[in-house]
């Protein structure tokens, strides 16, 4: 007979069996909202789900070639431990990928492979920061607050605005850089789908270089720039993705790139990411990630290496991928534009990059709606549209701004939802 342990205590915030750091970790607001959507779906409600930063494999399957290479690698017995910094063939493939696509040729010692982009972010934090040091990051942004908590670091939040595409300016960042150890930027940005302008990024990088030249004379540790560009291949319209190093080469010794296949190839579950940067930092990241076993599975590493080297196949897939994402973003863009032109309290930023659209439903104080969460619930209940408020990304004010993510839905589902959204907005405005 099995020993019945089903009565063991359940988790609680004051659980003395875990440490202070673990007790203080905050759960994901996005996952909480996703649970509501699943509950409605279980009851038979059809919901246009624009919450998750993921891809529905029925809408966005991984490349056929990548799938085939994974199967072949498994059948060939590529199931043992990979090297701690990644399979050599994959590191070489990433090296060549960056050289031909971004014009950046890094040494192999400056490339580390991990199980997706999240371990690369964690590895950067862990390799760079000592307890109590300062991290500067803009909001809205994704999860920096949680990594800061895990490191017991000090977070300095820079609040951005729609007028600048929710991207920070040098003027906003400059007062905080002198005391910072890590500066975190992301473009295209999760959650907004916006991209940083070249002149803005260039000015920030020049300030980082100047700051570090001064610190070198003072014998102080340098300011490190973590640049998350996991969505960089997904850019739309006239906005061009740029990197810190191409704009200001002198910033290279202080810049760590966060990247991988998760978004570019709709392969979030394949779990292959990479960090690229100065070998002095990458070597320490390799050691950190090796100790926690955060490497990507070997078969997937071998498969990605082979796939990245098939340049015609990757370029063809990425071209189609951009078209399919853009079609969904354009459907939202056109529908929301029509609503605004009809006088409804909606505004948004036209698609620039990633799989997201920033939308403001300006209903706070109207129809009894007091908070972003009130608006979110209205859209879910009245329009069967699931969205995520910017509070989930650190922007705390109830301004009506939301992230709309298109990776798990179709163009037809979006087009069917838009009239429901318009009806819900009109009903809210008519309410006393």
C-alpha positions in Angstrom: 0.0 0.0 0.0 1.3 3.5 -0.9 2.1 5.9 1.8 -0.6 8.6 1.7 1.1 12.0 1.6 -1.8 14.0 0.1 -2.4 15.8 3.4 1.0 17.5 3.3 0.8 21.3 3.9 0.0 23.4 0.8 2.2 26.5 -0.1 1.6 29.8 1.8 3.4 33.1 1.9 4.4 32.6 5.6 5.7 29.0 5.0 8.8 28.7 7.2 10.1 25.7 5.3 11.3 27.9 2.4 13.7 30.9 2.4 13.0 34.6 2.3 13.7 35.0 -1.4 11.4 32.2 -2.4 8.6 33.4 -0.1 8.9 36.9 -1.7 8.7 35.8 -5.3 5.5 37.1 -7.0 3.5 34.9 -9.3 2.9 35.8 -12.9 -0.1 38.0 -13.5 -0.2 36.7 -17.1 -0.6 33.1 -15.8 -3.4 34.2 -13.5 -5.3 35.7 -16.4 -4.5 32.7 -18.6 -6.1 30.5 -16.0 -9.3 32.5 -16.2 -9.3 32.1 -20.0 -8.9 28.3 -19.7 -11.8 28.2 -17.2 -14.0 30.0 -19.7 -12.9 27.7 -22.5 -13.7 24.7 -20.4 -17.2 26.0 -20.1 -17.5 26.2 -23.9 -16.9 29.9 -24.4 -14.9 30.8 -27.5 -12.3 33.4 -26.5 -10.0 35.4 -28.7 -6.9 34.8 -26.5 -4.4 37.7 -26.9 -2.7 37.1 -23.6 0.2 34.7 -24.0 3.6 35.5 -25.5 3.6 32.2 -27.1 2.6 30.5 -30.4 -0.2 28.1 -31.0 1.5 25.3 -33.0 -1.6 24.9 -35.2 -1.2 28.6 -36.2 2.6 28.8 -36.1 4.3 25.3 -36.4 8.1 25.1 -36.1 10.0 24.8 -39.4 9.7 21.4 -41.1 13.5 21.3 -41.4 14.0 21.9 -37.7 11.5 19.3 -36.8 13.2 16.8 -39.1 16.7 17.6 -37.7 15.5 17.1 -34.1 14.1 13.7 -35.0 17.3 12.7 -36.8 19.4 13.8 -33.9 17.4 11.8 -31.4 17.5 8.7 -33.6 21.3 9.2 -33.9 21.7 9.0 -30.1 22.4 12.7 -29.4 20.9 12.3 -25.9 23.9 12.7 -23.5 25.1 15.8 -21.8 26.2 18.7 -24.1 29.2 20.8 -23.4 28.6 23.4 -20.7 28.8 26.3 -23.1 26.9 24.5 -25.9 27.6 22.1 -28.8 30.5 23.5 -30.8 28.6 23.2 -34.1 25.8 25.4 -32.7 28.1 28.0 -31.3 29.8 28.2 -34.7 26.4 28.4 -36.4 25.3 31.3 -34.1 28.7 33.0 -34.8 28.0 32.8 -38.6 24.3 33.8 -38.2 25.3 37.0 -36.3 28.0 37.8 -38.9 25.8 37.5 -41.9 22.6 38.9 -40.4 23.8 41.6 -38.0 27.3 42.3 -39.2 28.8 41.3 -35.9 31.6 38.6 -35.7 32.1 37.4 -32.1 34.7 34.9 -31.0 33.4 31.5 -30.1 34.4 32.2 -26.5 31.8 35.0 -26.5 28.9 32.6 -27.3 27.1 30.4 -24.7 24.0 28.2 -25.4 21.3 27.6 -22.8 17.7 26.2 -22.5 16.0 29.3 -23.9 16.5 33.0 -23.3 15.4 33.0 -19.7 18.6 31.2 -18.4 20.6 33.7 -20.4 18.9 36.6 -18.5 19.4 34.8 -15.2 23.0 34.0 -16.1 23.7 37.7 -16.9 22.2 38.8 -13.6 24.1 36.2 -11.7 27.4 36.7 -13.4 27.4 40.5 -13.2 25.7 41.5 -9.9 26.7 41.4 -6.3 24.1 41.7 -3.6 22.7 45.2 -3.2 24.0 46.5 -6.6 21.7 48.6 -8.8 19.8 47.5 -11.9 18.2 50.2 -14.0 15.4 49.1 -16.2 12.4 50.8 -18.0 8.8 49.8 -17.5 6.7 48.4 -19.0 9.1 45.5 -19.5 9.3 41.8 -18.9 10.3 40.2 -15.5 13.3 42.4 -14.6 11.7 42.9 -11.2 11.7 39.2 -10.5 15.3 38.7 -11.4 16.3 41.7 -9.2 14.4 40.1 -6.3 16.2 36.8 -6.8 19.6 38.6 -6.8 18.7 40.7 -3.8 19.7 43.6 -5.9 18.3 47.2 -6.0 16.0 48.0 -8.8 15.7 51.5 -10.3 12.5 51.8 -12.4 12.3 54.3 -15.3 8.7 54.8 -16.3 8.3 55.4 -20.0 5.3 56.8 -22.0 3.4 56.2 -25.2 4.8 59.4 -26.8 8.2 57.7 -27.0 6.9 54.2 -27.9 7.4 53.2 -24.2 11.1 53.3 -24.8 13.4 55.1 -22.4 15.4 58.2 -23.4 18.9 59.1 -22.4 17.5 62.0 -20.4 15.4 59.5 -18.3 18.2 57.0 -17.8 21.2 59.4 -17.3 20.6 60.4 -13.7 20.7 56.7 -12.6 23.6 55.4 -14.7 26.4 56.6 -12.4 25.3 54.2 -9.6 24.1 51.3 -11.8 25.9 48.0 -12.4 23.4 46.7 -14.9 21.2 48.4 -17.5 18.5 46.3 -19.1 17.1 47.2 -22.5 14.8 45.2 -24.9 14.0 45.8 -28.5 11.6 44.9 -30.0 10.0 45.3 -26.7 7.8 42.8 -24.8 5.1 43.9 -24.0 4.7 46.9 -26.4 5.8 45.6 -29.7 7.8 48.9 -30.2 11.4 49.3 -31.2 14.1 51.7 -29.9 15.1 54.4 -32.4 18.8 54.3 -33.6 19.6 57.8 -32.4 18.2 57.0 -28.9 20.0 53.8 -28.6 23.2 55.3 -29.9 23.1 58.1 -27.4 22.5 55.7 -24.5 25.5 53.5 -25.7 27.8 56.5 -25.9 26.9 57.4 -22.4 27.6 53.9 -21.2 31.0 54.1 -22.8 31.8 57.5 -21.3 30.6 56.2 -17.9 32.9 53.2 -18.1 35.9 55.2 -19.2 35.4 57.3 -16.1 35.0 54.3 -13.9 38.1 52.7 -15.2 40.2 55.6 -14.0 38.4 55.4 -10.6 39.0 51.7 -10.3 35.3 50.9 -10.3 33.4 48.0 -11.8 31.9 48.8 -15.2 28.3 49.4 -16.1 27.0 46.4 -18.1 24.3 46.6 -20.8 22.0 43.6 -21.2 20.3 43.9 -24.6 17.4 41.5 -25.0 16.7 41.1 -28.8 14.9 37.8 -28.8 12.3 39.3 -31.2 14.7 41.0 -33.5 13.9 39.1 -36.7 10.2 40.1 -36.3 10.2 43.7 -37.4 7.6 45.5 -39.5 7.1 48.6 -41.5 9.9 51.1 -41.9 11.4 50.6 -38.4 14.8 48.9 -38.5 16.2 46.8 -35.7 19.6 48.1 -34.5 22.1 46.7 -32.0 24.2 48.7 -29.6 27.5 47.3 -31.0 26.8 48.3 -34.6 26.0 51.8 -33.5 28.8 52.3 -31.0 31.4 49.6 -31.4 33.2 50.8 -28.2 30.3 49.4 -26.1 31.0 45.8 -27.1 33.1 45.0 -24.0 30.1 45.9 -21.9 27.2 44.4 -23.8 25.5 41.0 -23.5 22.9 40.0 -26.1 20.0 37.8 -25.1 18.7 35.8 -28.0 17.5 32.4 -29.3 15.1 30.6 -31.5 12.0 30.8 -29.3 10.3 33.7 -31.2 12.1 33.7 -34.5 11.1 30.1 -35.3 8.0 29.8 -33.2 9.9 27.3 -31.1 9.2 28.4 -27.5 9.1 24.8 -26.3 12.2 23.6 -28.1 14.3 25.6 -25.5 17.4 26.8 -27.3 18.7 30.2 -26.6 22.1 31.9 -26.6 24.0 34.7 -25.0 26.6 36.7 -27.0 29.1 39.1 -25.6 32.5 39.7 -24.1 34.2 36.4 -23.2 35.1 37.7 -19.8 31.3 37.7 -18.9 30.2 34.8 -21.1 32.7 32.4 -19.4 31.3 33.2 -16.0 27.7 32.8 -17.3 28.8 29.4 -18.7 29.9 28.3 -15.2 26.8 29.6 -13.5 24.4 27.9 -16.0 26.4 24.7 -15.9 26.0 24.4 -12.2 22.2 24.7 -12.5 22.0 22.4 -15.5 20.4 25.1 -17.7 21.8 23.9 -21.0 19.6 23.1 -23.9 19.0 19.4 -24.8 21.8 18.1 -27.0 19.5 16.8 -29.7 17.9 20.2 -30.1 21.3 21.9 -30.1 22.5 19.6 -32.9 19.3 20.2 -34.8 19.4 24.0 -34.5 23.0 24.1 -35.7 22.1 22.2 -38.8 19.0 24.3 -39.4 20.8 27.6 -39.0 23.4 26.6 -41.6 20.6 26.0 -44.2 20.4 29.7 -45.1 17.8 29.4 -47.9 15.5 27.4 -45.6 15.9 29.8 -42.6 15.4 32.9 -44.8 12.3 31.4 -46.5 10.8 30.5 -43.1 11.5 33.9 -41.5 10.0 35.7 -44.5 6.8 33.6 -44.1 6.8 34.0 -40.4 7.0 37.8 -40.6 4.1 37.8 -43.1 1.9 35.7 -40.9 2.6 37.7 -37.7 2.2 41.0 -39.6 -1.2 39.8 -41.0 -2.5 39.4 -37.5 -1.1 42.7 -36.2 -2.5 44.5 -39.3 -5.9 43.1 -38.6 -5.8 44.5 -35.1 -4.3 47.8 -36.4 -7.0 48.3 -39.0 -9.9 47.4 -36.7 -8.7 49.6 -33.9 -8.1 52.5 -36.3 -11.7 52.2 -37.5 -12.9 52.3 -33.9 -10.9 55.4 -33.1 -12.1 57.1 -36.3 -15.6 56.3 -35.2 -15.0 58.3 -32.0 -14.5 55.4 -29.6 -11.9 55.9 -26.8 -9.2 53.7 -28.3 -5.7 54.4 -29.4 -2.7 52.2 -30.2 0.8 52.2 -31.6 1.1 50.9 -35.2 2.9 47.5 -35.5 6.7 47.8 -35.3 8.1 44.5 -34.1 7.6 41.3 -32.1 4.1 39.7 -31.8 2.5 42.5 -29.7 0.4 45.6 -30.1 0.1 48.3 -27.5 -3.5 49.4 -27.1 -5.2 51.9 -24.8 -8.8 51.4 -24.0 -9.4 54.8 -22.4 -12.3 53.8 -20.2 -11.0 54.5 -16.7 -13.6 56.7 -15.0 -16.3 55.8 -17.6 -19.2 53.5 -17.1 -18.3 52.6 -13.6 -14.8 51.3 -14.7 -12.1 52.3 -12.2 -9.1 50.2 -13.0 -7.3 48.4 -15.9 -8.5 45.2 -14.4 -12.1 46.4 -14.6 -11.6 47.1 -18.3 -9.9 43.7 -18.8 -12.8 41.9 -17.2 -15.3 43.9 -19.3 -13.5 42.9 -22.6 -13.4 39.3 -21.5 -17.0 39.1 -20.3 -18.6 41.2 -23.0 -16.4 40.7 -26.0 -14.7 37.3 -25.3 -11.3 39.1 -25.8 -8.5 38.3 -23.4 -5.7 40.9 -23.0 -3.1 41.7 -20.4 -2.8 45.1 -18.6 0.5 46.8 -18.5 0.5 46.4 -14.7 1.7 42.8 -15.4 4.9 44.5 -16.8 5.5 47.0 -14.1 3.6 50.1 -15.2 1.4 50.5 -12.2 -0.9 53.4 -13.2 -4.4 52.6 -14.4 -4.1 54.3 -17.8 -6.0 51.8 -19.9 -2.9 50.4 -21.7 -2.8 46.7 -22.6 -0.6 44.2 -24.4 -2.3 42.3 -27.3 -0.3 39.2 -28.3 -1.1 37.5 -31.7 0.9 34.3 -31.6 -1.9 32.0 -30.4 -4.7 33.2 -32.6 -5.8 33.5 -36.3 -6.7 36.4 -38.5 -10.3 35.2 -38.6 -10.5 35.0 -34.8 -9.3 38.6 -34.6 -11.7 39.9 -37.2 -14.6 38.1 -35.5 -13.7 39.6 -32.1 -13.4 43.2 -33.3 -17.1 43.9 -33.7 -17.7 42.4 -30.2 -15.0 44.8 -28.8 -16.7 47.8 -30.5 -20.1 46.8 -29.0 -18.6 46.4 -25.6 -17.0 49.8 -25.7 -20.3 51.4 -26.8 -22.1 49.7 -24.1 -19.6 50.9 -21.5 -19.9 54.5 -22.7 -23.7 54.3 -22.5 -23.6 53.0 -18.9 -24.3 55.5 -16.1 
